[in-house]
Amino acid sequence: LGIAVGISVMIFIGSLIEGLQDSLVDTTIGRSSHITVTSKEKNTPLDNYFKYEAQLRNDISDFKSVSPSVGGPAFLFVEINESTITEQILVRGFEFSKANLIYRFDDALTKGRLPEEFGEIAIGSGLSKDFGIETGAIVKFSTPGGENINAKVVGIFDFKVSAINNSWVISTIEYISEIYKIPEGSASNIEI
């Protein structure tokens, strides 16, 4: 009887550790791309990313998702108590139907929805909390190229990663491509 109980306890603990390990891996790397394809030349977009995307899908059919993205750094300007606060952010544009398989944006949304139209963005929960920005707010940000953008916050997300929640602003790939003057059919990178 003692041996049977001991074996049962070992099996239970082994199963518990395996479940925790799977959960930890999913939590820490489950919402990020595992491979990122970029141009050989720094700060140069991949022209005709459709060609690379198709080649990756054809060569290796085991990929869960092959998703183009665009973006770059920017400064967010927030008015608080008659002062302007400037915060460095990372603006990213996605084809949500593809990128959702990697990032699970639908699960990460805590308020509102994903951007669908030009001029719409979603922000991380850290930015929302730190600066009191809610859905429906119009925010201003500026790109390194000097573009001043006013955009409407339509969603707030929480990836459970403070670095992302405190810095990411996301929208459609078309809108962010226009802001950063990335030619149609080009992408900053392809995420797998």
LODRENZA-30463 format. One record per residue (C-alpha): x, y, z; residue in one letter; chain. Coordinates in Angstrom, 1 decimal, always signed. Layout:
! residues N
+--------+--------+--------+------+-------+
!     px !     py !     pz ! resn ! chain !
+--------+--------+--------+------+-------+
!      X !      Y !      Z !    A !     A !
...
+--------+--------+--------+------+-------+
***
This chain:
! residues 192
+--------+--------+--------+------+-------+
!     px !     py !     pz ! resn ! chain !
+--------+--------+--------+------+-------+
!   +0.0 !   +0.0 !   +0.0 !    L !     A !
!   +2.8 !   +2.4 !   +0.9 !    G !     A !
!   +4.5 !   +1.8 !   -2.5 !    I !     A !
!   +1.3 !   +2.4 !   -4.4 !    A !     A !
!   +0.7 !   +5.7 !   -2.6 !    V !     A !
!   +4.4 !   +6.7 !   -3.2 !    G !     A !
!   +4.0 !   +6.0 !   -6.9 !    I !     A !
!   +0.7 !   +7.9 !   -7.1 !    S !     A !
!   +2.3 !  +10.9 !   -5.5 !    V !     A !
!   +5.3 !  +10.8 !   -7.9 !    M !     A !
!   +2.9 !  +10.6 !  -10.9 !    I !     A !
!   +0.8 !  +13.5 !   -9.6 !    F !     A !
!   +3.9 !  +15.7 !   -9.0 !    I !     A !
!   +5.3 !  +14.7 !  -12.4 !    G !     A !
!   +2.1 !  +15.7 !  -14.1 !    S !     A !
!   +1.9 !  +18.9 !  -12.1 !    L !     A !
!   +5.4 !  +20.0 !  -13.1 !    I !     A !
!   +4.8 !  +19.2 !  -16.7 !    E !     A !
!   +1.6 !  +21.3 !  -16.7 !    G !     A !
!   +3.4 !  +24.2 !  -15.0 !    L !     A !
!   +6.3 !  +24.0 !  -17.5 !    Q !     A !
!   +3.9 !  +24.1 !  -20.5 !    D !     A !
!   +2.1 !  +27.0 !  -18.9 !    S !     A !
!   +5.4 !  +28.9 !  -18.2 !    L !     A !
!   +6.6 !  +28.4 !  -21.8 !    V !     A !
!   +3.3 !  +29.6 !  -23.2 !    D !     A !
!   +3.3 !  +32.6 !  -20.9 !    T !     A !
!   +6.9 !  +33.7 !  -21.6 !    T !     A !
!   +7.3 !  +33.0 !  -25.3 !    I !     A !
!   +3.8 !  +32.1 !  -26.4 !    G !     A !
!   +2.9 !  +35.6 !  -27.6 !    R !     A !
!   +6.0 !  +36.4 !  -29.6 !    S !     A !
!   +7.4 !  +35.5 !  -32.9 !    S !     A !
!  +10.1 !  +32.9 !  -32.8 !    H !     A !
!  +11.8 !  +33.8 !  -36.1 !    I !     A !
!  +12.0 !  +37.3 !  -37.6 !    T !     A !
!  +13.0 !  +37.8 !  -41.2 !    V !     A !
!  +14.4 !  +41.3 !  -42.0 !    T !     A !
!  +16.2 !  +43.0 !  -44.9 !    S !     A !
!  +20.0 !  +42.6 !  -45.2 !    K !     A !
!  +20.3 !  +46.4 !  -45.2 !    E !     A !
!  +19.6 !  +48.1 !  -41.9 !    K !     A !
!  +16.4 !  +50.3 !  -41.8 !    N !     A !
!  +15.4 !  +49.1 !  -45.2 !    T !     A !
!  +12.0 !  +47.4 !  -45.7 !    P !     A !
!  +11.5 !  +44.1 !  -47.4 !    L !     A !
!  +10.1 !  +44.9 !  -50.8 !    D !     A !
!   +7.3 !  +42.7 !  -52.1 !    N !     A !
!   +7.0 !  +40.8 !  -48.8 !    Y !     A !
!   +4.3 !  +38.6 !  -50.4 !    F !     A !
!   +7.0 !  +36.8 !  -52.3 !    K !     A !
!   +9.0 !  +36.0 !  -49.1 !    Y !     A !
!   +5.8 !  +35.1 !  -47.3 !    E !     A !
!   +4.7 !  +32.7 !  -50.1 !    A !     A !
!   +8.2 !  +31.1 !  -50.2 !    Q !     A !
!   +8.3 !  +30.6 !  -46.4 !    L !     A !
!   +4.8 !  +29.0 !  -46.5 !    R !     A !
!   +5.7 !  +26.7 !  -49.4 !    N !     A !
!   +9.2 !  +25.7 !  -48.1 !    D !     A !
!   +8.1 !  +25.0 !  -44.5 !    I !     A !
!   +4.4 !  +24.1 !  -44.1 !    S !     A !
!   +4.7 !  +23.6 !  -40.3 !    D !     A !
!   +4.7 !  +27.4 !  -39.6 !    F !     A !
!   +1.7 !  +28.4 !  -37.5 !    K !     A !
!   +1.7 !  +31.9 !  -38.9 !    S !     A !
!   +3.8 !  +34.0 !  -41.3 !    V !     A !
!   +2.9 !  +37.6 !  -40.7 !    S !     A !
!   +4.3 !  +40.8 !  -42.1 !    P !     A !
!   +4.7 !  +43.9 !  -39.8 !    S !     A !
!   +5.8 !  +47.5 !  -40.1 !    V !     A !
!   +6.7 !  +50.2 !  -37.7 !    G !     A !
!   +9.2 !  +52.2 !  -35.9 !    G !     A !
!   +9.9 !  +54.4 !  -32.9 !    P !     A !
!   +7.9 !  +57.5 !  -32.1 !    A !     A !
!   +7.2 !  +59.9 !  -29.2 !    F !     A !
!   +3.8 !  +60.1 !  -27.6 !    L !     A !
!   +2.7 !  +63.5 !  -26.3 !    F !     A !
!   +0.3 !  +63.6 !  -23.4 !    V !     A !
!   -1.2 !  +66.7 !  -21.7 !    E !     A !
!   -1.3 !  +66.3 !  -17.9 !    I !     A !
!   -2.0 !  +69.2 !  -15.6 !    N !     A !
!   -1.2 !  +71.8 !  -18.2 !    E !     A !
!   +2.2 !  +70.2 !  -19.0 !    S !     A !
!   +3.1 !  +68.0 !  -21.9 !    T !     A !
!   +4.7 !  +64.7 !  -21.1 !    I !     A !
!   +6.7 !  +62.9 !  -23.8 !    T !     A !
!   +7.0 !  +59.2 !  -23.8 !    E !     A !
!   +9.0 !  +57.0 !  -26.2 !    Q !     A !
!   +6.8 !  +54.4 !  -27.9 !    I !     A !
!   +7.1 !  +51.7 !  -30.5 !    L !     A !
!   +4.4 !  +51.9 !  -33.2 !    V !     A !
!   +3.6 !  +48.6 !  -35.0 !    R !     A !
!   +1.4 !  +47.8 !  -37.9 !    G !     A !
!   +0.0 !  +44.3 !  -38.4 !    F !     A !
!   -2.3 !  +42.3 !  -40.7 !    E !     A !
!   -4.3 !  +41.2 !  -37.6 !    F !     A !
!   -5.8 !  +38.1 !  -39.3 !    S !     A !
!   -2.3 !  +36.7 !  -39.6 !    K !     A !
!   -0.5 !  +38.3 !  -36.6 !    A !     A !
!   -3.3 !  +37.2 !  -34.2 !    N !     A !
!   -2.1 !  +33.6 !  -34.5 !    L !     A !
!   +1.2 !  +34.7 !  -33.0 !    I !     A !
!   +0.2 !  +37.5 !  -30.6 !    Y !     A !
!   -3.4 !  +36.5 !  -29.8 !    R !     A !
!   -4.5 !  +40.2 !  -29.8 !    F !     A !
!   -8.1 !  +39.1 !  -29.3 !    D !     A !
!   -7.3 !  +37.5 !  -26.0 !    D !     A !
!   -5.1 !  +40.5 !  -24.9 !    A !     A !
!   -7.7 !  +43.1 !  -25.4 !    L !     A !
!   -9.1 !  +44.4 !  -22.1 !    T !     A !
!  -11.1 !  +47.3 !  -23.5 !    K !     A !
!  -12.5 !  +48.2 !  -26.9 !    G !     A !
!  -11.4 !  +46.5 !  -30.1 !    R !     A !
!   -8.6 !  +46.2 !  -32.6 !    L !     A !
!   -8.0 !  +49.0 !  -35.0 !    P !     A !
!   -9.8 !  +48.7 !  -38.4 !    E !     A !
!   -9.6 !  +52.1 !  -40.0 !    E !     A !
!   -7.0 !  +54.7 !  -40.7 !    F !     A !
!   -6.5 !  +56.9 !  -37.7 !    G !     A !
!   -7.3 !  +54.2 !  -35.2 !    E !     A !
!   -4.8 !  +52.7 !  -32.7 !    I !     A !
!   -4.8 !  +50.4 !  -29.7 !    A !     A !
!   -2.4 !  +51.0 !  -26.8 !    I !     A !
!   -0.8 !  +48.9 !  -24.0 !    G !     A !
!   -2.4 !  +48.9 !  -20.6 !    S !     A !
!   +0.7 !  +50.5 !  -19.1 !    G !     A !
!   +0.4 !  +53.5 !  -21.3 !    L !     A !
!   -3.3 !  +53.7 !  -20.5 !    S !     A !
!   -2.7 !  +53.5 !  -16.8 !    K !     A !
!   +0.3 !  +55.8 !  -16.6 !    D !     A !
!   -1.2 !  +58.6 !  -18.7 !    F !     A !
!   -4.9 !  +58.1 !  -18.0 !    G !     A !
!   -5.6 !  +57.3 !  -21.7 !    I !     A !
!   -8.9 !  +55.5 !  -22.3 !    E !     A !
!  -10.7 !  +54.3 !  -25.4 !    T !     A !
!  -12.2 !  +57.2 !  -27.4 !    G !     A !
!   -9.3 !  +59.5 !  -26.6 !    A !     A !
!   -7.4 !  +61.3 !  -29.3 !    I !     A !
!   -3.6 !  +61.0 !  -28.8 !    V !     A !
!   -0.7 !  +62.7 !  -30.6 !    K !     A !
!   +2.6 !  +61.1 !  -31.5 !    F !     A !
!   +5.5 !  +62.1 !  -33.6 !    S !     A !
!   +7.8 !  +60.0 !  -35.8 !    T !     A !
!  +11.5 !  +60.5 !  -36.3 !    P !     A !
!  +10.7 !  +61.8 !  -39.8 !    G !     A !
!   +8.8 !  +64.7 !  -38.2 !    G !     A !
!   +5.3 !  +63.4 !  -38.9 !    E !     A !
!   +2.8 !  +64.6 !  -36.3 !    N !     A !
!   -0.1 !  +62.2 !  -36.0 !    I !     A !
!   -3.4 !  +62.4 !  -34.2 !    N !     A !
!   -5.0 !  +59.0 !  -33.7 !    A !     A !
!   -8.1 !  +57.7 !  -31.9 !    K !     A !
!   -7.6 !  +55.0 !  -29.2 !    V !     A !
!  -10.1 !  +52.2 !  -30.0 !    V !     A !
!   -8.6 !  +49.5 !  -27.8 !    G !     A !
!   -6.4 !  +48.8 !  -24.8 !    I !     A !
!   -4.4 !  +45.5 !  -24.6 !    F !     A !
!   -2.5 !  +43.7 !  -21.8 !    D !     A !
!   +0.1 !  +41.2 !  -22.9 !    F !     A !
!   +1.2 !  +40.5 !  -19.3 !    K !     A !
!   +4.6 !  +41.9 !  -20.3 !    V !     A !
!   +5.3 !  +45.4 !  -18.9 !    S !     A !
!   +7.8 !  +46.3 !  -21.6 !    A !     A !
!   +5.2 !  +45.8 !  -24.3 !    I !     A !
!   +2.3 !  +47.3 !  -22.3 !    N !     A !
!   +4.3 !  +50.4 !  -21.6 !    N !     A !
!   +5.5 !  +51.1 !  -25.1 !    S !     A !
!   +3.5 !  +49.5 !  -27.9 !    W !     A !
!   +1.0 !  +51.3 !  -30.0 !    V !     A !
!   -0.6 !  +49.0 !  -32.7 !    I !     A !
!   -2.7 !  +49.5 !  -35.8 !    S !     A !
!   -3.3 !  +48.1 !  -39.2 !    T !     A !
!   -0.3 !  +47.6 !  -41.5 !    I !     A !
!   -1.8 !  +49.9 !  -44.1 !    E !     A !
!   -2.1 !  +52.9 !  -41.6 !    Y !     A !
!   +1.4 !  +52.5 !  -40.1 !    I !     A !
!   +2.9 !  +52.0 !  -43.6 !    S !     A !
!   +1.5 !  +55.3 !  -44.6 !    E !     A !
!   +2.8 !  +57.1 !  -41.5 !    I !     A !
!   +6.3 !  +55.7 !  -41.9 !    Y !     A !
!   +6.2 !  +56.1 !  -45.7 !    K !     A !
!   +6.8 !  +52.4 !  -46.3 !    I !     A !
!   +5.8 !  +51.5 !  -49.9 !    P !     A !
!   +2.8 !  +49.3 !  -50.5 !    E !     A !
!   +3.8 !  +45.7 !  -50.6 !    G !     A !
!   +6.8 !  +46.3 !  -48.3 !    S !     A !
!   +7.2 !  +45.3 !  -44.7 !    A !     A !
!   +9.7 !  +46.1 !  -41.9 !    S !     A !
!   +9.9 !  +42.4 !  -41.2 !    N !     A !
!   +8.1 !  +39.1 !  -41.5 !    I !     A !
!   +7.4 !  +37.3 !  -38.2 !    E !     A !
!   +7.0 !  +33.5 !  -37.9 !    I !     A !
+--------+--------+--------+------+-------+
***
